[in-house]
Amino acid sequence: MEIKVQAEIYRVGLFIGFFQVKNVIEWADQLIETLDQPPYEILEISLSSHSTRATMCSKLTDVKGECDERLPIQGVLSLLHNELIQTSDVSEICTYMYRLVGHIPESCEDIERAIINLTDRWEMAVEGYYGDVEEVRIEIYQFLNEGD
């Protein structure tokens, strides 16, 4: 996977609270170990242990390269699927998905609509207003699994 795509996945993951700054630094450190000549931006990220989320997001944006804007969103959804399998905490995953809506590019409005629909349905089912919690849980698993 291109470094720019990875950087964008980490940037979006930071924005939604899925990742912490330390996760980004660990990623940069791993890249530095594996690449003969790591890009300057990756070295800078590695040395930014005291950066805020906003500063780190800015540094991730600075990573050079091309990136299909759909790939980072799909990457984050794939990570959310893996997290859901490990934790089974649908409410937490829905929180991340809801936050993701604000960072979805226009070209991915189908994903945006699906997330809004699923998170709204989950909330209504959990609160007992409408729908079955188990049915919505299965739909969320299926939606996230499609991205893998």
N, C-alpha and C positions, 0 to 999 in steps of 0.2 A: 504494500500500500504506500502510495506517495506520502512523503513527509508533510506536504501541505494539507492533504486530506486528514492525516492524523492530528495535525495541529488544530484544524478546524473542529474535529470531534472533541478534542480537549477544551477548546475555546467554548463551544456550545455547552459541553458538560459542566464547565465552570459556571457559566451563566445560570444554568438551571439548578446548581447546587449538587449535582451528582458527583463532581470531582472537587477536590480541594487543591490548593496551590501545591502542596507536597506531592500529589499524584502527578502533576505536570512536570515537576522537577525530576521525579523518578523516571518518567518517560524520557525526558531530555538526557538524563544521565545514561540510560540504556542505549539511546541512539549514539551518544558520544563514544561509548565502549565498542559499538559495532561498526561505526563508519570510520574509514581511513581519514577523511577530511570533513568533519561535521560542519554544517553551515554556521556562520557567525551567530545567527539568531538563536540557534539551539544552544550554543555555548552561553549566550546571554541569559537564556531561560534557566539553564542549569545553575547559574550563579545568582539567581533571584529569590533566594529563600525568604527574604523579608518583604516580598512584593504583596500587594493586596490582590484580590481577585480581579479588580478592574485593570490594574497595571499588568497583571499576567495575561489577561485577555488581549490587551493591546499588543503585548510582545508576541503572542501567538498569531495575531493578525499580521504581524510583520514578517512571518515566515514566508519565504518566496516560493512561488510555484503556482501551477494551475490546479483548479479544483472544480469539478462539477458540483454545483451548489446542492444537489440532491444527496450526494454521497455522505457528507457529515451528518445529515438528518437521519439517513438510513443507518449509519454507524452508531449514533446515539440510541436509536430505537433497538438495535441489536444488543447493545450493552444493557439496556433496560430489560430486554427479554431475558438475558442471562441472569441479571439481578433478581428478576421475578421468580425464575426457576430456583434460585438459591434461597430466597427469603420468603417467598409466597406472600409478601406484603403488598397487596394490590393497591391499597390506599396510598402508600408511599410512592409507588410507581406512577399512579395517577397524578400525584402532585408534580412529579418530574415531567410527565407528559403534558400537563396543563401549562407548566412554565415554558416548555419547549415551543408552544404555540406562538409565543412572542418572537421567536427566532427563526421561524420557518419562512423561507423565501417564497415569493409569489408563484414560482414554478412548481411548488409542492403543495398547492392549495388542497389537493385531494387528501394528502396526509393530514393537513391542518383540520379539515372538516371531519375526518375520521376520529382524530384525537378529541376534538370538541364534543362530538357525539358520544364517544365512549366514556369520557370523563364525566360528562353530564349524566349519562345513564347510570354510571357507577354511583355517583353522589345521590341520585334519586332513589336507587335501589337500597343503598345502605341506610338512608334516612327513612325508608319505608313508604315513600310517596308513590313510587311506581317501579315495577319491574322486579325481577328475581336476581338476587345478588349472585347466585351461582351461575346463571346464564350469562350475566355481564362479565363475570370473572373469566369464563371460558372464551368469550368474544375478545377480551383484552389479551389473553394468552395467544389466541389465534392471530390477532392483528400484529402483535409484536413478533410472533414467529414468522410471519410473512417476510419480514425484513431480513431474516437470517439467510 
